Amino acid sequence: MSTSVTLVGGPTAVLTIGGVRIITDPTFDAPQTYHHPIAGPVVKNAAPAFTPEELGEIDIALASHEHIDNLDVGGRGFLTMVPLAYTTEEVAANFGPNVIGLAEHDARTVPLPDGGELTITALPAKHGPEGVWEALGPVIGFHLAGPGLPTVYVSGDNSQMDVVDDIVERYGPVDIAVLFVGGAKFDVIADGSYITLSNERALEAAQRLQAKKVVAIHEDSWAHFSQSASEIKELFEQAGLGEVIVALNPGETAELV
């Protein structure tokens, strides 16, 4: 059974694995400007490639945290309708029983259509350098695994290599790494330091994870993303990993396995 990814836009992508359709960080709002109490104006400059209706049935949502560029107003509405969602304990407290909060390294299993199970484990994430990620609030990533399935790491807005090293030590290499990249930054936060993976750190993370495929998301549709899909593709090609990187434009789909 094939594993594929479709980029909706920003941090929102649909993974199909083991016959289950999983969406990451649902964001469906139209372009607009929001206000964040720390970052100030946060500008969404492109609409998603698909509406929830156009995407069709989604089985599971993975919401890494509640910042507006990862879980917007439309995304919050989506979480009330999806059959099952996993997120932080803080976010889950604001939703119904279909939205389950996970602490770091908590695991849940879900049945697959053709038998077997998919195990979803919450992973640590640091949204920025020391002193910043604590202030920006809790974030988690996810590890997906099951018999006969590729292992998948979904980073969430992690920016730190020590987190990647800890994940490799505990869970081993992964087949597919879905990395939230884009080099997100704001001038008013840590003097403009990256608060997600830069392209360069994404390359380093891919090498440490020994990933066979790297899906780069979270690099379009928002003004505070400073790097693009074309730039990360070029960087991986220069490092001899052109066959590893999957850098899509919103609306595109790629087969991963």
C-alpha positions as a printed Julia matrix, in Angstrom:
257×3 Matrix{Float64}:
   0.0    0.0    0.0
   1.46   3.33  -1.07
   2.27   6.25   1.2
   1.69   9.72  -0.21
   1.54  13.38   0.79
  -0.53  16.29  -0.5
   0.4   19.84   0.5
  -2.6   22.01   1.39
  -0.48  25.02   2.35
   1.71  26.23   5.2
   1.95  23.5    7.85
  -1.1   21.68   6.5
  -0.52  18.47   4.56
  -2.42  15.21   4.12
  -0.48  11.99   4.61
  -1.98   8.73   3.39
  -0.38   5.8    5.22
  -1.76   2.31   5.75
  -5.01   3.38   4.13
  -5.53   6.15   6.73
  -5.66   9.84   5.78
  -3.92  12.07   8.32
  -3.81  15.86   8.23
  -1.11  17.93   9.92
  -1.77  21.28  11.63
  -5.06  22.2    9.89
  -5.2   25.8    8.61
  -8.01  26.87   6.29
  -8.43  30.64   6.77
  -8.34  33.12   3.92
  -5.39  35.55   3.7
  -5.5   38.1    6.5
  -3.53  39.7    9.32
  -3.71  38.42  12.9
  -2.2   39.85  16.06
   0.01  37.76  18.33
   0.76  39.11  21.83
   4.5   38.45  21.44
   5.15  38.5   17.69
   2.78  41.34  16.78
   1.21  41.25  13.29
   1.15  37.77  11.74
   0.29  37.9    8.03
  -1.21  35.06   6.03
  -0.65  35.92   2.38
  -2.11  32.94   0.48
  -5.24  30.83   0.67
  -5.06  27.05   1.17
  -5.08  24.94  -1.98
  -8.13  23.01  -0.78
 -11.14  23.6    1.42
 -12.04  20.89   3.96
 -14.86  19.83   1.65
 -12.5   19.46  -1.3
 -10.11  17.32   0.76
 -12.83  14.81   1.51
 -12.75  12.4    4.42
  -9.89  12.79   6.88
  -9.45  10.09   9.51
  -7.0   11.74  11.94
  -5.71  15.25  12.59
  -2.34  15.95  14.22
  -2.21  19.47  15.69
   1.25  20.27  17.03
   0.17  23.42  18.91
  -2.24  26.35  18.82
  -0.38  29.26  17.21
  -2.49  30.96  14.55
  -0.21  29.81  11.7
  -0.57  26.19  12.83
  -4.17  26.06  14.02
  -6.21  28.96  12.7
  -9.92  29.71  13.07
 -10.88  27.36  10.24
  -8.53  24.73  11.61
 -10.18  24.88  15.02
 -13.55  24.38  13.4
 -12.09  21.43  11.49
 -10.96  19.79  14.73
 -14.56  19.77  15.97
 -15.59  17.71  12.93
 -12.73  15.29  12.33
 -13.33  11.81  13.83
 -10.09  11.82  15.83
  -7.39  14.36  16.61
  -4.22  14.33  18.69
  -2.63  17.49  20.05
  -1.13  18.97  23.2
  -2.97  18.58  26.47
  -3.43  22.36  26.58
  -5.16  22.51  23.18
  -7.28  19.41  23.81
  -8.75  20.99  26.94
 -10.64  23.42  24.67
 -12.31  20.72  22.56
 -14.59  17.72  22.82
 -13.76  14.03  23.35
 -12.64  13.48  19.74
  -9.59  15.7   20.42
  -7.1   13.87  22.63
  -4.25  15.57  24.45
  -0.89  13.84  24.61
   2.12  14.51  26.8
   5.6   13.91  25.4
   6.15  10.21  24.57
   2.5    9.29  25.18
   1.37   6.77  22.55
  -2.0    5.71  21.14
  -2.87   3.03  18.6
  -5.53   3.25  15.91
  -6.82   0.38  13.76
  -6.03   0.29  10.05
  -8.66  -0.49   7.4
  -6.99  -3.71   6.27
  -6.0   -4.88   9.74
  -3.06  -4.03  11.94
  -2.52  -0.87  13.93
  -0.81   2.47  13.59
   0.93   3.76  16.7
   1.0    7.54  17.11
   3.45   8.87  19.69
   3.82  12.48  20.84
   7.38  13.78  20.64
   9.12  16.79  22.2
   9.64  20.0   20.25
  11.33  23.31  21.02
   9.82  26.27  19.17
  12.9   28.48  19.07
  16.17  28.83  21.02
  16.49  28.63  24.8
  14.38  31.21  26.54
  12.08  31.52  23.52
  10.47  28.12  23.22
   9.44  28.23  26.88
   7.67  31.57  26.3
   6.0   30.51  23.05
   4.21  27.64  24.77
   4.02  23.86  24.45
   4.58  22.19  21.08
   4.74  18.51  20.19
   5.82  16.48  17.18
   4.63  13.0   16.27
   6.07   9.58  15.47
   4.0    7.18  13.35
   4.8    3.49  13.1
   3.16   0.14  12.45
   4.0   -3.34  11.15
   4.8   -3.19   7.45
   4.55   0.61   7.36
   7.25   3.23   6.91
   8.15   5.1   10.1
   7.23   8.78   9.94
   8.45  11.74  12.0
   6.32  14.9   11.97
   8.44  17.62  13.55
   5.92  20.31  14.43
   7.58  23.69  14.97
  10.77  22.25  16.43
  13.95  24.2   15.68
  16.57  22.5   17.84
  19.01  19.71  16.99
  19.17  18.31  20.54
  15.5   17.36  20.14
  16.3   15.53  16.9
  19.18  13.7   18.56
  16.96  12.61  21.45
  14.33  11.3   19.04
  16.89   9.27  17.09
  18.31   7.84  20.31
  14.89   6.8   21.59
  13.11   5.75  18.38
  15.88   5.17  15.85
  16.13   6.4   12.24
  12.95   7.16  10.3
  11.87   6.42   6.76
   9.98   9.67   6.21
  10.6   13.0    7.96
   7.9   15.65   7.59
   9.81  18.75   8.62
   8.29  22.14   9.44
  10.87  24.39   7.84
  10.71  27.84   6.26
  13.05  29.55   8.71
  10.18  31.26  10.52
  11.25  34.38  12.4
  10.08  37.72  13.76
  12.3   40.73  14.38
  10.83  41.17  17.88
  11.57  37.58  18.98
  15.15  36.74  19.96
  16.58  39.36  17.57
  15.11  37.57  14.57
  16.43  34.1   15.42
  14.82  31.16  13.65
  11.94  29.63  15.62
  11.46  26.72  13.23
  13.98  24.73  11.24
  15.92  26.69   8.67
  16.7   24.9    5.42
  20.24  24.33   6.63
  19.08  22.81   9.92
  16.53  20.72   8.03
  19.36  19.23   6.01
  21.26  18.48   9.21
  18.14  16.97  10.79
  17.57  14.79   7.73
  21.09  13.45   7.96
  20.83  12.72  11.69
  17.45  11.04  11.19
  18.86   9.03   8.25
  15.57   9.77   6.51
  14.91   8.15   3.14
  12.45  10.9    2.25
  12.13  14.42   3.67
   8.87  16.29   3.12
   9.38  20.02   3.59
   6.25  21.89   4.69
   5.52  25.12   6.63
   7.38  27.3    4.12
   4.64  29.05   2.15
   1.51  31.15   2.7
   2.84  33.22   5.64
   4.97  36.38   5.58
   7.22  35.31   8.47
   8.53  32.26   6.6
  11.89  33.43   5.27
  12.87  30.45   3.06
  11.12  28.63   0.22
  10.54  25.19  -1.29
  12.81  25.95  -4.25
  15.63  26.97  -1.9
  15.47  23.82   0.22
  15.31  21.65  -2.88
  18.45  23.31  -4.23
  20.23  22.91  -0.88
  19.51  19.17  -0.71
  20.57  18.71  -4.33
  23.87  20.44  -3.61
  24.4   18.02  -0.7
  23.78  15.01  -2.97
  20.35  14.35  -1.45
  18.17  15.49  -4.33
  16.35  12.15  -4.37
  15.51  12.54  -0.68
  13.82  15.96  -0.62
  10.14  16.38  -1.45
   9.39  20.11  -1.68
   5.88  20.65  -3.02
   3.84  23.68  -3.96
   0.37  23.88  -2.4
  -2.0   21.59  -4.25
   0.68  19.11  -5.33
   0.88  15.42  -4.34
   3.9   13.1   -4.19
   4.22   9.36  -3.7
   6.7    8.64  -0.89
   6.84   4.84  -0.8
